[in-house]
Amino acid sequence: MMAAPAALPLLLPDVDGPLIPFRARTTAATCDAGEAVRAADQASGNPLIDRLDAADGPRLLALGCQLVWATTWMADANDIIAPRLGLPELLVVEFADDDEPEHGLHWKTRFLTRWAAGRTFVWLDDELTDTDRRWVRIHHPGKALLHRVDPLVGLSDADYASIGDWLAM
């Protein structure tokens, strides 16, 4: 029996760094979803879009979470990133422009913590620090994993194993 989406942990991936690494992947599977996707890629203007790994979509879905984009790509992630990864259209966290972060805190931290509203969540980002982890531990009543992804490499086997292990606890 599949759990209702609200009962599932949230999985909040950033795009730049975790899914589009800043260094070319040597083992990335080709993300060729057809003519419409190639046209969207050209329209995005992002020269690194070909660094997406098609295997990331199924691997993210296999974690058994409710996937929600937590990226400045906002709705463009559904138009450009999701089709290349074989993902359905996902909810998108709509970040406010007026949220000033505390010193040393990532600008997304307070917003995502409020947005999660006590639910268990996994946040995948390349800019996370111990400051963010401490803040979430103090201000979030539910379980949370703030997982930093190496932006040069993107999501790796080790990242998926670590996330899977945490979710299984």
C-alpha positions in Angstrom: 0.0 0.0 0.0 1.4 3.4 -1.0 1.5 6.1 1.7 -0.5 9.3 1.1 1.8 12.1 -0.2 1.4 14.2 3.0 2.7 11.2 5.0 5.8 10.8 2.8 9.0 12.7 3.7 9.6 15.7 1.5 12.6 15.6 -0.8 13.7 19.1 -1.7 16.4 19.1 -4.4 18.2 22.2 -5.7 19.2 22.0 -9.3 22.5 23.8 -9.8 25.2 21.8 -8.1 23.3 18.7 -7.1 21.6 17.9 -10.5 23.7 20.0 -12.8 27.3 19.7 -11.5 29.8 22.4 -12.3 32.2 19.8 -13.7 31.2 17.5 -16.5 30.2 14.0 -15.4 32.2 11.2 -17.0 29.5 8.6 -16.5 26.3 10.6 -17.1 23.6 8.8 -19.1 22.3 10.7 -22.1 19.3 12.7 -21.3 17.6 12.5 -24.7 13.8 12.9 -24.3 13.2 14.1 -27.8 12.8 17.3 -29.9 10.6 19.2 -27.4 13.2 18.7 -24.7 16.1 19.8 -26.9 14.1 23.0 -27.8 13.5 23.7 -24.1 17.2 23.2 -23.4 18.1 25.8 -26.0 15.5 28.2 -24.7 16.9 27.8 -21.1 20.2 29.3 -22.2 22.0 27.2 -19.6 25.2 25.8 -21.2 25.5 23.2 -18.5 22.1 21.5 -19.0 23.7 18.6 -20.8 25.4 17.6 -17.5 22.1 16.3 -16.1 22.2 12.6 -15.6 19.0 10.8 -16.7 19.5 8.2 -14.0 18.9 10.8 -11.3 15.2 10.9 -12.0 14.5 7.3 -11.2 16.9 7.3 -8.3 15.2 10.3 -6.7 11.8 8.7 -7.2 13.1 5.4 -5.7 13.8 7.2 -2.4 10.1 7.1 -1.7 9.6 10.8 -0.9 7.4 13.5 -2.2 9.7 15.4 -4.5 9.4 19.2 -4.5 11.7 21.6 -6.4 13.7 23.8 -4.0 15.5 25.8 -6.6 15.8 29.3 -8.1 14.8 27.6 -11.4 11.3 27.6 -9.8 8.6 26.5 -12.4 11.2 26.3 -15.1 12.5 23.1 -13.4 9.3 21.4 -14.4 9.6 22.6 -18.0 13.3 22.0 -18.5 14.7 19.7 -15.9 11.9 17.2 -15.1 11.4 16.0 -18.7 15.2 15.3 -19.1 15.1 13.2 -15.8 11.8 11.4 -16.6 10.1 13.1 -13.6 6.5 14.2 -13.5 5.6 17.8 -12.9 6.5 18.5 -9.3 5.4 21.1 -6.7 7.7 24.1 -6.6 8.7 26.0 -3.5 8.0 29.7 -4.4 10.7 31.6 -2.5 9.9 35.0 -1.2 12.2 37.8 -2.2 12.1 39.6 1.1 13.5 36.9 3.4 16.8 38.2 4.8 18.9 35.4 6.1 20.7 35.6 9.5 24.4 35.9 9.3 25.9 32.7 8.0 22.6 31.1 7.3 21.7 30.0 3.8 19.0 32.2 2.3 16.7 29.2 1.8 17.0 27.7 5.3 14.3 29.6 7.2 11.9 29.6 4.2 12.2 25.8 3.6 11.9 25.0 7.3 8.6 27.1 7.5 7.4 25.5 4.2 8.0 22.0 5.5 5.7 22.8 8.4 7.0 20.1 10.7 7.1 17.4 8.1 10.2 15.2 7.8 12.3 16.5 4.9 15.5 16.0 3.1 17.1 19.1 1.5 19.7 18.5 -1.2 21.9 21.6 -1.9 25.5 22.4 -2.6 25.7 25.4 -0.3 24.6 23.9 3.1 26.7 24.4 6.2 26.7 23.3 9.8 25.0 26.7 10.6 22.0 25.7 8.6 21.9 22.3 10.2 22.0 23.8 13.7 19.3 26.3 12.9 17.0 23.6 11.5 17.6 21.3 14.5 16.5 24.2 16.8 13.6 25.5 14.8 12.1 22.4 13.1 10.0 20.0 15.2 10.3 17.1 12.7 13.2 15.1 11.3 15.3 16.9 8.8 18.4 15.9 6.7 20.3 18.8 5.2 22.5 17.0 2.8 25.3 18.9 1.1 26.1 17.7 -2.4 29.6 18.3 -3.9 28.8 20.9 -6.7 31.7 19.7 -8.8 30.4 16.1 -8.9 26.6 16.4 -8.5 24.6 13.6 -6.8 26.8 10.5 -6.4 26.2 6.9 -5.4 27.5 7.8 -1.9 24.9 10.6 -1.7 22.1 8.3 -2.6 23.3 5.7 -0.1 23.6 8.2 2.7 20.1 9.6 2.0 18.6 6.1 1.7 20.2 5.1 5.0 18.9 8.2 6.7 15.4 7.7 5.4 15.4 4.1 6.6 16.1 5.1 10.2 
